[in-house]
Amino acid sequence: MKLPRRQFLHLAAGAAALPFSPHIARAQAYPSRPIRLIIGFPPGSTSDILARIISQWLTERIGQPVIVEAKPGASGNISVQAALAAPADGYTIVLITASNAVNATLFESLPFDLLRDLMPVAGLASFPFAMNVNPALPPRPSPSSSHSPRQVRAKSAWPHLAAGALLTWPASCSRL
């Protein structure tokens, strides 16, 4: 079989360029380093106890340590801001509680939007809450709030959460 000159030159150029071509890209195994679990309440709180139970289970399940980091203050808003400030690499998750959904109704201007900036990962627990009110009393706005109960319900960020805990991570992680 005779090889034409043009084909020979193409093969020679390809062979010469082969060592300089990039190697095949392979995805890293996830997780390849410890994961941060940020909670918005101090050690010893219900959220902390739940986070430590979940972190132990996750550590055994995925083979990497899950480190619980408490960032208490502002009813959990500081923990959400810390999670949103972390790199969008999937190694930071935050525990959201019902207080975070309530904060969306109480604070006039938050630097984040729970629905837009966080992605739910897993529901962890739900706790029933009840408000007992005399049926003769009509709903009225509380002295500390300018919103009526109906407005507060309509404005709530995650009304279906009621009371519970939810693992989330920054929404920017879903764009990796």
C-alpha positions as CSV (number, residue, x, y, z in Angstrom):
1,M,0.0,0.0,0.0
2,K,1.4,3.3,-1.1
3,L,0.9,6.3,1.2
4,P,0.3,9.6,-0.6
5,R,2.6,12.4,0.4
6,R,-0.2,14.6,1.7
7,Q,-1.6,11.9,4.0
8,F,1.9,11.1,5.2
9,L,2.4,14.8,6.2
10,H,-1.0,14.9,8.0
11,L,0.0,11.8,10.0
12,A,3.4,13.2,10.8
13,A,1.9,16.5,12.0
14,G,-0.6,14.7,14.1
15,A,2.1,12.5,15.7
16,A,4.2,15.6,16.4
17,A,1.3,17.4,18.0
18,L,0.1,14.5,20.1
19,P,2.4,15.0,23.1
20,F,1.2,18.6,23.4
21,S,-2.5,17.8,23.4
22,P,-4.3,18.0,26.7
23,H,-4.9,14.8,28.6
24,I,-8.4,13.5,28.9
25,A,-10.2,15.4,31.6
26,R,-11.6,13.2,34.4
27,A,-13.9,14.4,37.1
28,Q,-12.6,14.3,40.7
29,A,-14.3,12.0,43.1
30,Y,-16.8,14.0,45.2
31,P,-16.1,14.7,48.0
32,S,-12.3,14.8,48.0
33,R,-12.0,17.0,51.1
34,P,-14.0,17.8,54.3
35,I,-17.4,19.4,54.0
36,R,-18.5,22.4,56.1
37,L,-22.0,22.3,57.6
38,I,-22.9,25.8,58.9
39,I,-25.6,26.2,61.5
40,G,-27.1,29.5,62.7
41,F,-27.4,28.7,66.4
42,P,-25.0,28.2,69.2
43,P,-23.6,24.8,70.3
44,G,-26.1,22.8,72.4
45,S,-29.1,24.1,70.5
46,T,-31.6,21.8,68.8
47,S,-30.1,22.8,65.4
48,D,-26.6,21.9,66.7
49,I,-27.7,18.5,68.0
50,L,-29.5,17.7,64.7
51,A,-26.4,18.9,62.7
52,R,-24.0,16.7,64.7
53,I,-26.2,13.6,64.3
54,I,-26.5,14.3,60.5
55,S,-22.8,15.1,60.2
56,Q,-21.8,11.8,61.8
57,W,-24.1,9.9,59.5
58,L,-22.8,11.7,56.4
59,T,-19.2,11.2,57.5
60,E,-19.7,7.4,57.6
61,R,-21.7,7.5,54.4
62,I,-19.4,9.5,52.1
63,G,-16.0,8.8,53.7
64,Q,-15.1,12.4,54.3
65,P,-15.4,14.4,57.5
66,V,-18.4,16.8,57.8
67,I,-17.4,19.6,60.1
68,V,-20.2,21.4,62.0
69,E,-19.5,25.2,62.2
70,A,-21.7,27.3,64.4
71,K,-22.3,30.9,63.2
72,P,-24.9,32.1,65.7
73,G,-26.6,35.5,65.5
74,A,-29.3,37.4,63.8
75,S,-31.7,34.5,64.0
76,G,-29.7,32.5,61.6
77,N,-29.0,35.2,59.0
78,I,-25.3,35.2,59.7
79,S,-25.0,31.5,58.9
80,V,-26.8,32.0,55.6
81,Q,-24.5,34.9,54.7
82,A,-21.5,32.9,55.6
83,A,-22.7,30.0,53.3
84,L,-23.3,32.4,50.4
85,A,-19.9,34.0,50.9
86,A,-18.2,30.6,50.6
87,P,-16.8,29.4,47.3
88,A,-19.4,27.7,45.0
89,D,-17.6,24.4,45.0
90,G,-20.2,22.2,46.8
91,Y,-18.2,21.8,50.0
92,T,-20.3,24.2,52.1
93,I,-23.8,23.5,53.2
94,V,-26.1,25.4,55.6
95,L,-28.8,24.2,57.9
96,I,-31.9,26.3,57.4
97,T,-34.6,26.3,60.1
98,A,-38.1,27.8,60.3
99,S,-36.6,31.0,61.8
100,N,-34.9,31.7,58.4
101,A,-38.2,31.6,56.7
102,V,-39.7,33.9,59.4
103,N,-36.8,36.3,59.0
104,A,-37.9,37.0,55.4
105,T,-41.1,38.5,56.9
106,L,-39.5,40.3,59.8
107,F,-36.5,42.0,58.3
108,E,-37.2,44.7,55.7
109,S,-34.0,44.3,53.8
110,L,-32.0,41.1,53.8
111,P,-28.8,40.9,51.7
112,F,-30.1,37.6,50.3
113,D,-33.3,35.9,49.1
114,L,-33.7,32.3,50.4
115,L,-35.6,31.1,47.3
116,R,-33.2,32.7,44.8
117,D,-29.9,32.2,46.5
118,L,-30.1,28.8,48.1
119,M,-30.9,25.3,46.7
120,P,-32.6,22.7,48.9
121,V,-30.6,19.5,49.3
122,A,-32.6,17.5,51.9
123,G,-35.3,17.9,54.5
124,L,-34.0,16.7,57.8
125,A,-36.8,17.1,60.4
126,S,-40.2,18.7,60.9
127,F,-41.6,19.8,64.2
128,P,-45.3,20.7,64.8
129,F,-46.0,24.2,66.0
130,A,-49.4,25.4,67.1
131,M,-50.8,28.8,68.0
132,N,-53.7,28.8,70.4
133,V,-56.0,31.8,70.1
134,N,-59.4,32.5,71.5
135,P,-61.9,32.1,68.6
136,A,-63.6,35.3,69.7
137,L,-60.5,37.4,68.9
138,P,-60.2,38.5,65.3
139,P,-56.8,38.5,63.7
140,R,-54.9,41.8,64.2
141,P,-51.4,42.9,63.5
142,S,-49.0,42.6,66.4
143,P,-47.6,45.8,67.9
144,S,-44.1,44.9,66.6
145,S,-45.2,44.3,63.1
146,S,-47.0,46.4,60.5
147,H,-48.2,43.3,58.6
148,S,-51.5,41.5,59.2
149,P,-51.3,37.7,59.8
150,R,-52.5,37.2,56.2
151,Q,-49.8,39.4,54.8
152,V,-47.2,37.6,56.8
153,R,-48.4,34.2,55.6
154,A,-48.4,35.4,52.0
155,K,-44.9,37.0,52.3
156,S,-43.3,34.0,54.0
157,A,-40.3,32.6,52.0
158,W,-41.0,28.9,52.6
159,P,-44.4,28.5,54.0
160,H,-44.5,24.8,53.4
161,L,-41.5,24.4,55.7
162,A,-43.6,25.3,58.8
163,A,-41.1,24.3,61.4
164,G,-38.2,22.1,60.6
165,A,-34.7,21.9,59.2
166,L,-33.5,21.8,55.7
167,L,-30.0,21.3,54.3
168,T,-29.2,23.8,51.5
169,W,-26.3,25.1,49.6
170,P,-25.7,28.2,47.6
171,A,-27.6,28.2,44.3
172,S,-24.3,29.0,42.5
173,C,-23.2,25.5,43.2
174,S,-25.8,24.1,40.9
175,R,-24.1,26.0,38.0
176,L,-20.8,24.2,38.4
